[in-house]
Amino acid sequence: MILAAPSGAGKTTIARKLREHRADVVFSVSATTRPPRPHERHGRDYWFLAEDEFREQVGAGELAEWAEVHGHLYGTPMENIRRAAEQRQILLLDIDVQGARQIRAAVPGAVSVFILPPSGRELAGRLTSRGSEGEEVRRRRLNNACREIAAAQEFDYVIVNDDLERAVGHVDAILRAESARCAHLVGLAEYATRLCVDIESSLI
């Protein structure tokens, strides 16, 4: 599942809450060239890389998608996708609009959710309250927000994050509904075959 949003809309917090509630959801740790914020840890929140390291991974085909966002590079390691597929877990990608387009093109079955803030003032206030970035970075993120919000119509679902717990509940409901769709069920054909064998044996 793809979660995308303008900076400050709350997608990372929603992703964290989902991981706390659901054991079958794993978070895709992105690679980035931006400096870590005070509370962030390498390998847990992001893989913090120098630009030359990041571009080496791009050249080696180790990133499923990558883009330049707010002056820094971000990308999704292929290993995240491989590991989740092997373990049959739901991979949650907290990525930007550019990355979401690349993932949807490469993985047609990917479910995409766009998170909107309740208002522009609220979005600006959330970015200010972070206190981890300068005014220039805050303005750049706000300037990019309108372009990102305009892309919301490209997504499968749109959720307004005016109440965190309710927003988390909406995303969780989407996950549960999408997990039950035939296209996303792993081993459905085999299970149906076993059921038919059981039914036929009961008739003997």
Order of alpha helices (4+ residues) and beta strands (2+ residues): beta-alpha-beta-beta-beta-alpha-beta-beta-alpha-beta-alpha-beta-alpha-alpha-beta-alpha-alpha
